[in-house]
Amino acid sequence: MRSLPLPLALTARLTPVAVLACAGWVMASGPDTTTSTSASGDTSAQQTAGQSGSDSPSTSSASTAATKTYSAAPAPCGSIPVATIKSLVPGAKTAGKEIPSTDTKLRRTCSWNALKGYDYRWLDVSFEIMDTNAAAAKEYKDRVAEKSGGGAVPGLGDNGYSVVNLTTEDKQQTREGVVLAQVSNALVVVTYNGSDFESKKAPSTDVINKGAIQAAKSAVTALKGSQ
């Protein structure tokens, strides 16, 4: 069987860039206290200061951090079952390859790809951690707006969305599916695509969409289990 070179578009993939939004707490100070010159007045002022100190911004920040659902991205290469990898990316090394990240606590991505005969498949899974649920929800909403034309995926995290697109380069078709899921203060992003270099056709929309959603469900389960 003769081997065929991969199209340039499939050999150079750009890892999606996460836009991480951060939110902080700003606390207003209490009303000014006029200190009396008497001993009892000084004691009152010190007590007031002590009470204000208990509600300091640092205390509130610590409380916020303690209630943060996800503080770090889980290991992405272990998030998809081996059987699923073998099904979606035939011939790929099931261990996957983690993509270098500038901050592995905030973002981690694993990739699997293989050419079996003339059939090519690519799958990657990313976990992105935001400071708050609101920040994650906003980022999710912005990305859905950028990738219009898809539809909601019920039951996938707090919010789930899937879209599939077809591209053609040098008469070679490639169909790619992207699934986004928001789970509390985290985002799960799955990309799955494929091409047939013999027929120059791409897998059907149904095949790519179902494969991407299957991987996303496994990734969301792994994220929840990382707690």
Legacy VTK file of the C-alpha trace (Angstrom):
# vtk DataFile Version 3.0
C-alpha trace
ASCII
DATASET POLYDATA
POINTS 227 float
0.000 0.000 0.000
1.498 3.323 -0.983
1.864 6.084 1.608
0.599 9.561 0.932
1.958 12.836 2.370
-0.386 14.680 4.715
-1.815 17.983 3.472
-0.134 21.021 4.969
-3.333 21.991 6.747
-3.332 18.735 8.720
0.352 18.666 9.604
0.426 22.099 11.193
-2.184 22.498 13.901
-2.506 25.597 16.035
-3.314 24.902 19.630
-6.327 27.025 20.659
-5.331 29.997 22.801
-7.197 30.322 26.022
-8.336 33.776 27.018
-8.313 33.504 30.804
-10.508 36.047 32.540
-9.741 36.907 36.175
-12.015 38.444 38.797
-11.139 39.824 42.230
-12.969 41.024 45.303
-12.953 44.705 46.203
-14.101 45.409 49.701
-15.266 48.796 50.912
-13.861 50.021 54.202
-16.181 50.838 57.078
-17.071 54.376 58.163
-14.342 56.489 59.784
-14.183 56.210 63.565
-13.333 59.219 65.662
-11.130 58.136 68.553
-11.857 59.588 71.981
-9.001 60.868 74.158
-10.330 58.833 77.079
-9.049 55.346 77.828
-12.465 53.846 77.150
-12.560 55.565 73.724
-9.192 54.053 72.730
-10.401 50.600 73.696
-13.561 51.046 71.586
-11.538 52.117 68.540
-9.201 49.124 68.906
-12.165 46.752 69.095
-13.668 48.318 65.957
-10.350 47.939 64.133
-10.141 44.320 65.232
-13.620 43.608 63.860
-12.779 45.290 60.563
-9.628 43.204 60.333
-11.681 40.011 60.501
-13.396 41.070 57.255
-10.183 42.035 55.451
-9.816 41.509 51.673
-7.204 38.813 52.272
-9.678 36.843 54.382
-12.370 37.159 51.725
-9.915 36.146 48.998
-8.950 33.065 50.974
-12.618 32.197 51.404
-13.218 32.618 47.663
-10.236 30.400 46.818
-11.494 27.750 49.223
-14.843 27.542 47.405
-13.264 27.473 43.921
-14.422 24.206 42.366
-11.344 23.497 40.227
-7.938 24.935 41.111
-5.874 23.044 38.502
-6.309 21.305 35.161
-6.297 17.489 35.352
-3.958 15.309 33.278
-5.593 15.379 29.809
-3.907 12.282 28.352
-5.609 10.112 30.956
-9.032 11.674 30.478
-10.166 9.519 27.532
-10.581 5.733 27.914
-8.213 3.585 25.855
-11.150 1.894 24.113
-12.458 5.302 23.005
-9.069 6.333 21.622
-8.816 3.090 19.639
-12.290 3.667 18.233
-11.946 7.355 17.363
-8.284 7.393 16.281
-7.394 3.940 14.901
-3.673 3.280 14.975
-2.842 6.110 17.396
-0.656 5.610 20.460
-3.222 5.463 23.237
-0.928 7.285 25.684
-1.355 10.473 23.638
1.021 13.432 23.587
0.635 16.389 25.936
1.116 19.783 24.305
3.498 22.175 26.137
1.687 24.885 28.122
2.870 28.145 29.659
0.929 27.306 32.836
-0.092 23.688 33.337
-2.293 24.587 36.324
-4.500 26.727 34.088
-4.383 24.869 30.779
-3.449 21.354 29.669
-3.998 19.693 26.273
-3.452 16.161 24.979
-3.419 15.118 21.329
-3.848 11.842 19.443
-3.478 11.441 15.682
-2.824 8.642 13.219
-2.993 7.652 9.565
-4.277 4.111 9.107
-4.192 3.168 5.463
-5.665 6.235 3.795
-7.830 7.193 6.772
-6.606 10.057 8.969
-7.956 11.074 12.376
-7.000 13.787 14.874
-8.330 14.265 18.407
-7.315 16.715 21.076
-8.727 17.475 24.512
-8.065 20.626 26.561
-8.872 21.650 30.124
-8.846 25.365 30.945
-9.278 26.701 34.488
-10.766 30.136 35.184
-10.882 32.083 38.453
-14.671 32.040 38.751
-17.775 30.355 37.347
-18.796 33.701 35.862
-15.495 34.033 34.010
-15.844 30.515 32.615
-19.441 31.183 31.567
-18.421 34.368 29.745
-15.543 32.632 27.961
-17.876 29.803 26.960
-20.422 32.275 25.598
-17.762 34.181 23.622
-16.424 31.008 21.997
-19.873 29.763 21.075
-20.498 33.110 19.374
-17.255 32.683 17.394
-18.262 29.192 16.267
-21.871 29.790 15.293
-23.873 27.244 13.343
-23.827 24.416 15.873
-26.193 23.411 18.647
-26.485 22.720 22.352
-25.443 19.383 23.847
-27.888 18.684 26.709
-26.431 17.195 29.876
-22.810 18.063 29.063
-21.549 19.992 32.091
-23.327 23.209 33.027
-23.391 24.214 29.355
-22.499 22.181 26.265
-22.171 23.067 22.582
-21.136 21.229 19.415
-20.369 22.433 15.887
-19.048 20.634 12.777
-17.487 22.266 9.714
-16.185 21.003 6.368
-13.120 22.465 4.653
-11.541 21.613 1.286
-7.914 22.190 0.281
-6.436 20.908 -3.000
-9.672 18.930 -3.500
-9.101 17.129 -0.180
-11.968 17.366 2.286
-11.525 17.567 6.053
-14.424 17.579 8.466
-13.832 18.931 11.983
-16.019 18.899 15.053
-15.528 21.099 18.123
-17.298 20.525 21.428
-17.234 23.083 24.258
-18.378 22.401 27.793
-18.460 24.645 30.841
-18.218 22.872 34.190
-18.250 25.377 37.064
-15.039 27.444 36.660
-13.529 25.122 34.021
-13.834 24.740 30.257
-13.443 21.465 28.365
-12.600 21.823 24.660
-12.555 18.829 22.293
-11.500 18.941 18.627
-11.975 15.909 16.388
-11.401 15.744 12.637
-10.802 13.311 9.818
-10.008 12.819 6.127
-9.827 9.952 3.640
-6.836 10.423 1.345
-7.961 7.771 -1.131
-11.444 9.080 -1.856
-10.486 12.654 -0.863
-13.769 12.719 1.031
-14.266 13.473 4.718
-16.127 11.351 7.285
-19.805 12.210 7.651
-21.012 14.992 9.937
-22.704 12.386 12.137
-19.493 10.373 12.618
-17.415 13.417 13.548
-20.073 14.995 15.750
-20.797 11.829 17.707
-17.083 11.118 18.135
-16.365 14.597 19.461
-19.290 14.445 21.899
-18.241 10.986 23.103
-14.746 12.264 23.876
-16.131 15.395 25.555
-18.361 13.338 27.864
-15.345 11.278 28.943
-13.295 14.441 29.513
-16.029 16.041 31.639
-16.274 12.856 33.726
-12.500 12.906 34.230
-12.605 16.584 35.247
-15.298 15.932 37.854
-13.352 12.943 39.146
-10.216 15.064 39.624
-11.726 16.775 42.664
LINES 1 228
227 0 1 2 3 4 5 6 7 8 9 10 11 12 13 14 15 16 17 18 19 20 21 22 23 24 25 26 27 28 29 30 31 32 33 34 35 36 37 38 39 40 41 42 43 44 45 46 47 48 49 50 51 52 53 54 55 56 57 58 59 60 61 62 63 64 65 66 67 68 69 70 71 72 73 74 75 76 77 78 79 80 81 82 83 84 85 86 87 88 89 90 91 92 93 94 95 96 97 98 99 100 101 102 103 104 105 106 107 108 109 110 111 112 113 114 115 116 117 118 119 120 121 122 123 124 125 126 127 128 129 130 131 132 133 134 135 136 137 138 139 140 141 142 143 144 145 146 147 148 149 150 151 152 153 154 155 156 157 158 159 160 161 162 163 164 165 166 167 168 169 170 171 172 173 174 175 176 177 178 179 180 181 182 183 184 185 186 187 188 189 190 191 192 193 194 195 196 197 198 199 200 201 202 203 204 205 206 207 208 209 210 211 212 213 214 215 216 217 218 219 220 221 222 223 224 225 226
